[in-house]
Amino acid sequence: MQTLTAVLEKALPVFVMLAIGMLCRRKQLISRAGIDAMKSFAVNITLPAVMLSAFATASYSRESLIVPLVIFAVCVLMLVLGRVLCGVMKISGRLSPYLASGFEAGMLGYALFALLFPQEPTSSFAMVDLGQVLFVFTLYKALLAGQGGLRGVIREAAHAPTVWAIGAGIVIGASGLYAAMQPIGLARVLDAVTDFVSAPTSAVILLTIGYDLVPAEIQWKKTARLAVLRLGVSAAALLLVLLVDRLLLGVMMHPGALVLMFILPPPYVLPVFADVEEERADVSSALSSLTLISLILFMLLTVVYA
């Protein structure tokens, strides 16, 4: 009974907010413009507060710098493997290999981590996320943008509040400023501000995801191979990272954070780079189906970590 209660405590809030989002769409309680505004609020205000706090309170050492490098390298390997497997599986589409790499940690990962590990510092997930953030905002988007797109990618990164929040958090944490603020109480003030601003992040993000989830519109047959591609590559990459972390790094990464990261869907920004409408529809359907699969896997994780 206690195990069931623990599972419901972590999983039920996710599905309740998704259901509320779907209800808001069906009953038109919130307009599309309203959902877009909520997404903007989460991405540009509450999520940066989460990341600022996570990276400011993280522990930094020479060894910890290895973690982002390992995740970055694995993301590159996943992209290469995606290209190879698309050829083997005869999956067409310029964007198909990109579905095999990158993770939607911002719009989903942090929200789920906070629910799965309420007593754990978010920095445990943030240090794993840093490598894939660097990958997505550099190589991933530069390749997606094509020739001449690197300048635009750099400009986008320079104007992204999440990137600035991560940078500020790293400066505050790695410089020792956060530790120096603790004896005089300023660290508690910073924590109070970031906790207050970031409080609605999980609920807002999950509501907007639920609003956009329309299972009846997913082209399951067409997206099945893309889902198999993504899940296969992610499973192989997760096994590789777990082995590297255990055998070479001495378990430097939070195992739960790693598993959660690798069950997440690809970045939601991917359809923006579609050249034709048909491919945009295929990628959007794949992202929707992979989001549903991620949430089902999250529910299974709640049983493991109950």
N, C-alpha and C positions, 0 to 999 in steps of 0.2 A: 504493500500500500504506500509506503514511504517513497519507494522507487517511482511508482506511478505519479505520485504527487510532484516529485522532483522533475519528472519529464514534462508534465503538464505546465509546471511553473516556468519552464524554459521555452517550450514549443508553442503553447497556447497563445501567448501574446503575439507571436509572429502571424499565426493563421487568423487570429481575430482581426488584426490590423489589415491583413490582405483582404479578408472578407468585407471589412468596412470600405476599403478602397473599391472593391468590385461593386458593392452596393451603391456607392456614391456615383459610379459610372452608370449603372443600370437605371437608377432613379434620378440621375442628373442633379444630385445634391450639390455637386461641385462641378464647375465648368472646366473645359480643357484649359482655358486661360488660368483658372484658379490652380489647377494641378501644376501647370508650368511655373506659376509663381511659387508654389510650395517647393518644387524641385530647386528653383533658384535660391530660395531661402535656405534650404538644407545644404546645397553644394557651396554656396558663397558665404554663409554665416555660421551655421551650427557645426557642419563638418570640419571647417578650419579650426574651430575651437577644440574639437575632439583631437585633431592632429597636433595642434600646438601643445596641448596638455600631454599627449602621449609621448612626443619626442622631447619635451622639456624634462619629463620625469624619468626618461630612459637612462639606463646605465651605459656609459661609454668606455670603451677600452680598445686597444689595438685589435684584440681578438674579435670584438663585436663588429668591427668594420668588415670582417670576412663574410658575415651573414648576408648583407645586401649584395655583395659581389657574387656569392653562390646563387642567390635567387635570380639575379640579373642573367647570369650565365645559363641557368636552367630555362629561363624564359626564351632566350635566344635558341637554345637547343629544341624547345617545344615548337618554335616557329619553323625551324629547319625540318623537324620531323613532320610537321603539318604539311609542308610543301611536298615532301617525299610521299607521304601517305595519300595525299590528294591525287597524285599521279597513279599510285598503285590501285587505289579504290575508284579511279576514274571519276573523281568529283570535280566538276567544272566550276568556274567562277573565280574572278581575281581575288575576292575577299575570303574565299573558303579556307585557305591555309591560316589566315589570321584568327579564325575561330578556335584554332588549336592552342593559342598562346594569349597571355595577358589575363588579368583577373579584375572583376568589378568589386574591388575592395572598398572603394569610397562609398558607392551608393548601396552596398549590401554587406560587405565584410565586417565593417566596424559595428554596424547595428547588430549583426548576429553574434559577434564575439562578446559584446556587452551582455547579451542575453544568455549566452552559453557559459560564460565565465564571469559572473557579476562581481566576484571577489578579486579577480585578477586585474592587475594594471593594464590599461590599453596598450602601454608601451610594448608588451609581449607580442602583440599582433603587429604593432607599428614597425618594429625592427624587421620583421619578416616582410612586411608590405613595402618597405623603402626600396628594396631591390627591384620589385616589379613596377613601382611608380617611376623610377629612373628609366626602366626599359620602355614603358608605355609613352612617357613624355619625350623620349629621344628616338631610339631606333624604330620602334613600332609605328609611331605616328609619322615619322619621316618617310618610311617605306610606303605607308598607306597614301601619303600625300603625293608621291611620285616626284618627278623631276621639278626642281624649283620650289618644292614644298618645305624644305628645311627651315627657311627663314620664317615662314608662317607658323611652323611648329614651335620655334623658339619664341616668337612673339606671343603665341597662345600661352606657353608655359610661363612667360614673364608676367602675364596678366591674370594668372590663375590664383585665386586666394588660397587654395589648398597647397600649392607649391610654396607660396610665401609663408604659410603657417608651418609647413614642414621645416623650411629653412630657419625660421625664427625659433622653432622648438629645438632644433639641433644646436643652434648657437647658444641658446639659454642653457640647455642641458650639458653639451660637450665642453663649454667654456668654464663650467663650475658655477655659473651665476645662480642657477636654481638652488644649489647646495648652500651658496653664500646667503641666499635670501631666507633660508629656513630659520636660523637662530633669531632673526628679527621679526619673524612672522609674515614677511611679504610673500613667501611661498604659499602660505595658506590663503592669502588674499587672491593670488593668481589662480589657485585651485578653485576657490569659491566662484570666481568670475567665469572660468572656462567650464566648470561643472554646470553652472546655471544656464549659460548660453547653449551648451551642447545637450542639455537634458531632453529636448524634444526630437533629437536626431533620429533615433530608431523608429519612433512612431510615425514621424512625417515621411521618412524614406519608405517604410513598408506600406504605408497607405498609398503613396504614389505608384509603387510597384504593383500593388493590387489593382489600382485603377487601370493600369495598362495591360494587365493580364486578362486575355480573352481566350481561354482554352479552345473554344469552338472555332476560332479563326486560325488556329495553328495548323499548318499543312503537315500533318504528322508523317505521312509517307515520304514526302519530299525532304523533310528535315531529319529523318531518322539516321541517314548516313552521316550527316554533319554532326549529329549528337554522338554517334558512335565514335567518330573521329576525335571529337573533343574529349570525351570521357576516357578513351583509350590512351591518348597522349597524356592527359592529366594524371591518370593512375600510374603510368610508367614514370612520369616526372616526380610524382610524390614519393614513390618507392626509392628512386635515386637519391632524392634530397634526404630522406630519412636515413638511408644507409650512409651517406656522406656525413650527415650530422652526428650519427652514432659512432662511426668508425674513425672519422678523421677530425671532427670538431669537438668531440666529447660532450655531445648533447647541449649545444649552445642555444638551440632554438626551442621554443615552446611547442611540444608535439601537437597539442590541440590547435594552436594557431596555424601550424603547418597544414594539418589535415583540413581545417576550415578553409584556408586559402585555396587549396587545390580542388575543393568541390565547388568553388564559386564559378559563375558563368564568365564568359569573356567580357571585355569592356563594352558598355552600352553605347559608346560613341561610334562603334564600327559601322552601322548602316549609313552614317553621314557621308562616308567615303565611297558609297556605291555609285558606279557610273551609270547604271541603267535601273529602271524602276523594278524590273523583275528580280534582279539580284538583291535590291534593297528589301523586297518583300521576303525573299528566301532567308536572308541574314536575320531580319527581324523575327521571323517565325522560329529560327534556330535559337535566337537569344531568349525568346519567350519560353520555349520548351526546355532549354537548359536552366533557366531560372526556376521553373517548376521542379526539375530534377534536383537542383541544388537545395531547394527547400525541403524536399523529401529526404535527401541525404542529411540535411541539418537535423531533421526530426530523429533520424537514426542516431546521430551524434549525441543528441540529448539523452538517449538511452544509455550510451556508453559512459557519458560524463555525469550521469544523474547521481 
